[in-house]
């Protein structure tokens, strides 16, 4: 493995950091992500032991590695499922529907409310709710059963269930 000394590492950063940042930004449209890619590329370069035939070969390797790292980040599941905090703050919270059922659910004790809301309003299974809340499936099932019983009592009995 080729070891870089401090002077060589500084030369690489001075020579290629702007190129890596600009190229990364064109792919990712995010300064923070571009900085992360820049760091990743330099770590790969400094630890890979890659020997280059010429400065052109070195530059081509850095460009290809940068492009591949950006594409990997764009394909990552985390990136597809998240949104920037700035974008999230621009989206207003949805208005709560005017519903006697939702009001009754929100009045339940916390354990029952979480289970009932996640199951009926968000569509999660008992197993998924158990994983989300860090509880056993048996506990979630019990919370759902007790929550439904309390809702039946609050909302007016068995016949109300048919209209929900």
C-alpha positions in Angstrom: 0.0 0.0 0.0 1.3 3.4 -1.0 1.8 5.7 1.9 1.3 9.4 1.4 3.2 11.9 3.4 1.7 15.1 4.6 3.1 17.2 1.8 1.6 14.8 -0.8 -1.7 14.8 0.9 -1.7 18.6 1.0 -0.8 18.7 -2.8 -3.7 16.4 -3.6 -6.2 18.5 -1.5 -4.9 21.8 -3.0 -5.0 20.4 -6.5 -8.3 18.5 -6.6 -10.6 19.7 -3.8 -12.3 22.4 -6.0 -12.7 19.9 -8.8 -14.3 17.3 -6.5 -16.6 19.8 -4.8 -17.8 21.3 -8.1 -18.4 17.9 -9.7 -20.1 16.6 -6.6 -22.4 19.6 -6.5 -23.5 19.2 -10.1 -24.7 15.7 -9.2 -26.1 16.3 -5.7 -27.2 19.9 -5.6 -26.1 20.1 -2.0 -23.0 21.7 -0.6 -23.0 19.5 2.5 -23.3 16.3 0.5 -20.6 17.5 -1.9 -18.3 18.1 1.0 -19.0 14.6 2.3 -18.1 13.2 -1.1 -14.9 15.2 -1.3 -13.8 13.7 2.0 -14.8 10.2 0.9 -12.8 10.6 -2.3 -9.7 11.8 -0.5 -9.9 9.0 2.0 -10.1 6.5 -0.9 -7.2 8.1 -2.6 -5.0 8.2 0.4 -5.8 4.7 1.6 -6.2 2.8 -1.6 -2.5 2.5 -2.5 -3.4 3.4 -6.1 -0.3 4.1 -8.3 -0.8 6.5 -11.2 1.1 6.5 -14.4 0.7 10.3 -15.0 -1.1 13.4 -13.6 -3.8 12.8 -16.2 -4.3 9.3 -15.0 -4.5 10.6 -11.4 -7.1 13.3 -12.4 -9.2 10.8 -14.4 -9.2 8.4 -11.4 -10.4 11.2 -9.1 -13.1 12.3 -11.5 -14.4 8.7 -12.0 -14.3 8.0 -8.2 -16.1 11.2 -7.5 -18.8 10.5 -10.1 -19.3 7.0 -8.8 -19.5 8.1 -5.1 -22.2 10.7 -6.1 -24.2 8.0 -8.0 -23.9 5.7 -5.0 -25.2 8.4 -2.7 -28.1 9.2 -5.1 -29.1 5.5 -5.2 -28.9 5.0 -1.5 -32.1 4.1 0.3 -31.5 6.8 2.9 -31.3 9.5 0.3 -34.5 8.4 -1.4 -36.4 8.3 1.9 -35.3 11.6 3.5 -35.7 15.2 2.7 -33.7 18.2 3.6 -34.8 20.0 6.8 -35.3 23.2 4.9 -37.7 21.5 2.5 -39.6 20.0 5.4 -40.0 23.3 7.2 -41.6 24.8 4.0 -44.3 22.2 3.9 -47.2 23.1 6.2 -48.6 20.5 8.6 -51.8 19.0 7.3 -55.0 20.2 8.9 -56.5 17.7 11.4 -59.7 16.3 10.0 -62.8 17.3 11.9 -63.7 13.8 13.1 -65.3 12.5 16.3 -63.4 9.3 15.8 -60.1 11.0 15.6 -60.9 13.1 18.6 -61.8 10.0 20.6 -58.6 8.3 19.5 -56.6 11.3 20.6 -58.3 11.2 24.0 -57.1 7.7 24.7 -54.2 7.0 27.0 -50.9 7.2 25.2 -50.2 3.5 24.8 -53.6 2.8 23.3 -53.6 6.0 21.2 -50.2 5.1 19.6 -51.3 1.6 18.7 -54.7 2.5 17.4 -53.4 5.5 15.4 -50.6 3.7 13.8 -52.7 0.7 13.0 -55.9 2.3 11.7 -54.8 5.7 10.5 -51.3 4.9 9.2 -51.9 1.3 8.2 -49.0 -0.4 10.1 -49.3 -4.1 11.1 -49.0 -5.2 14.7 -45.5 -6.5 14.0 -44.4 -3.1 12.5 -45.9 -1.2 15.4 -44.1 -3.4 17.8 -40.8 -2.6 16.0 -41.5 1.1 15.9 -42.5 1.4 19.5 -40.0 -1.1 20.9 -42.7 -3.3 22.4 -43.7 -6.9 22.0 -46.4 -7.9 19.5 -48.5 -9.2 22.5 -48.3 -5.8 24.1 -49.4 -4.0 20.9 -52.2 -6.5 20.4 -53.4 -5.8 24.0 -53.2 -2.1 23.5 -55.2 -2.3 20.3 -57.9 -4.4 21.9 -58.2 -2.2 25.0 -58.1 0.9 22.8 -60.9 -0.4 20.6 -62.9 -1.3 23.7 -62.5 2.3 25.1 -63.4 3.7 21.7 -66.6 1.5 21.6 -67.6 2.9 25.0 -66.8 6.5 24.1 -68.4 6.5 20.6 -71.6 4.8 21.5 -71.3 1.0 21.3 -71.3 -1.8 18.8 -73.5 -0.1 16.1 -71.2 2.9 15.8 -68.4 0.5 14.7 -70.4 -0.3 11.5 -70.3 3.3 10.3 -66.6 4.0 10.9 
